[in-house]
Amino acid sequence: MDFKLVVIKLSMYRNCKKLGNGAFADTYYSEVDGSAYTVKRYKKEINEIHFNNEVSILTKLLNYDISVPRLHEVNTVDRCIIYRYIDGVHLDKVAYKQDTLANLLRRLLTTLSALHRVGICHRDIKPSNILYSCQSQTFTLIDFGLACCTGGNGGEAVDISKKKVAGTSGYVLPDLLESSSYRSIAELYSSDLFAVGVCAYKYINNHDPFYVNNRADYKSSYRGDHLLISIAPPLQTCIKNMLLSPETCTADSLLALINNSTGSTGSTGSTGSTTSDSSKLEYALVSNCRAAKT
């Protein structure tokens, strides 16, 4: 199929609607030949380097079973990326449950483990870039417009010092706020972990984890563990480590902490699903989705 027609004649398709506006691109829902797609169309004023970068990364990720959008087609003329529609809600629309929190952390950290292993850093993890699907009961990390290849793990050599610090305010590691570029691959990966910690903290209590957001004072302005008191201690430790000392962690070490503490002994695939998912977790996730849509 020529997906150029999907974009140019978008209004001709049934149930076609605009899904959202982004800094770099707008997204649309479209049905073609009975299948649902998301069409991400980059804005004309945005440098094509961002479009080419996202296409390159999503193409690379087709080789891996990771909870990210699966690239279907690309229209280079109109700068559109088309992938299978993910029927879900953003994280900030999902009702809080501790079981859901554990699932969220497990899914995101499993995804980051795989991304970092193949030398990719997302750089823009935030609630609006995390989708929860009722049908598959999974979380998916979306929007790779700011993602970058690190050159690690056998990838093509990359000069990290030329990578400008990027991300959304409040989710960028404060240690980087006064820097124009990254100093190491480890620092890139730490920034992803920090953003996951912020997402998890805000998911629990809808508060920013810090009273101030600057390099000098942010750790001393941590709101404290009293806002995490309702969750299991290992989950508290995981979130606190990502917020206050992400440089000492890896996605794999945090996953081990969560899985060991929750008794998750089932085999875990790259999407983070396990053979020991409980019926009560399934019930909680479905209930959350229903609450989010009301």
C-alpha angles and dihedrals in degrees: 000000000000102000090192085083091054090061102036094045098030093138090062093067122091119250089008113160142155112260102188153325123249136182091253105022148008122233129217137189115227137173117213124177091342095309126109122229140179113226114201110195118191116224117252094239093055116098111253090232089081092052093048091047094054092046090051094050096044089048090053091049092056085082092063136063098234131145095253133107113290110231112234107170140350128213107199094181095061093023096240130155116203124196137160111286115256110213102213149107130250118261093251089061095054117099114240120258126157091229089054090050091054090048092047093052093045093050096045095044091048089052092047091047090057094043094049091045091059093042103260128130119193098205097187108064111156137134094272089056094053118079127193115206118206093198097055095023091225138123118235126199110222141180111052094182092120097033119121141193113245098199089235128128097036096315126135112293113267129189100231092192088068093056108101118221108260140174143090122306111262093026099062116098103258090222086070099048094093094041126091093203143012121272099205145001088252089059090054092052092045089056090058092050092048091053091052089052091053091048092051093047093050091045090059101047109359091242130121108247093231133049091214131027109213135109097248101048112020099098093049089049094056107140090226141241093280088087088056096047093108094063132076114279095242090055089049090052093048093051094043092051091052091050102042106024111016090148089069094052140070128198088248095053092049091047090053090052092052097042095046093048096046094045093242100166098155121109111273121214126200091272089058097244117142135201090232099062106143128229091237090057089052091050093049093050093049090048090051092052092051091049092049093054096050 
